[in-house]
Amino acid sequence: MALIYPGNAANLNINPGNANSPIAGPDPCNCTPTDDLRNYLLTLQSQRVRITTSSDEFSGILLAVKLDYIVLVENQGSLVLIPNSKIRTVAEI
């Protein structure tokens, strides 16, 4: 099992929604960009994805989405834990 802490995610390239825009309705979301990323990742759970960080690229099946990290199973069977704060891009493959 590999635990990675690559680079800086200041330039997050995922925008599954705009957390700064007002949301109409009785229960508006006070989401943060981190919440948006996590919610987007949850939609990709059990799917093949490509995750890039500032220092590496990983591909495999998104096994789990935790509060502050994801678990990816690479093609060789290795488990990779990636902190959400380090994710720069996500692509379904």
Residue pairs with C-beta under 8 A, 6 or more apart in sequence:
1 78
1 79
1 80
1 81
2 78
2 79
2 80
2 81
3 81
4 53
4 56
4 80
4 81
4 82
4 83
4 86
5 83
5 86
6 53
6 54
6 55
6 56
6 82
6 86
7 53
7 54
7 55
7 86
7 88
8 54
8 86
9 53
9 54
9 85
9 86
9 87
9 88
11 88
12 33
12 37
12 87
12 88
13 88
13 89
14 36
14 37
14 40
14 87
14 88
14 89
14 90
15 36
16 36
16 37
16 39
16 40
17 31
17 36
17 39
17 40
19 29
19 31
19 32
19 33
19 35
19 36
22 28
23 29
29 35
31 39
34 84
34 85
37 84
37 87
37 90
38 65
38 67
38 84
40 90
41 62
41 65
41 70
41 84
41 90
42 65
44 62
44 90
44 92
45 62
45 63
45 64
45 65
46 61
46 62
46 63
47 61
47 62
47 92
48 59
48 60
48 61
48 62
48 92
48 93
49 59
49 60
49 61
49 62
49 72
49 90
49 91
49 92
49 93
50 57
50 58
50 59
50 89
50 90
50 91
50 93
51 57
51 58
51 59
51 70
51 72
51 82
51 87
51 89
51 90
52 58
52 87
52 88
52 89
52 90
53 82
53 86
53 87
53 88
54 86
54 88
58 72
58 74
58 80
58 82
59 74
59 75
59 93
60 72
60 73
60 74
60 75
60 80
61 72
61 73
62 70
62 71
62 72
63 71
63 72
63 73
63 79
64 70
64 71
65 71
68 83
68 84
68 85
69 81
69 82
69 83
69 84
70 81
70 82
70 84
70 87
71 79
71 80
71 81
72 79
72 80
72 81
72 82
73 79
73 80
74 80
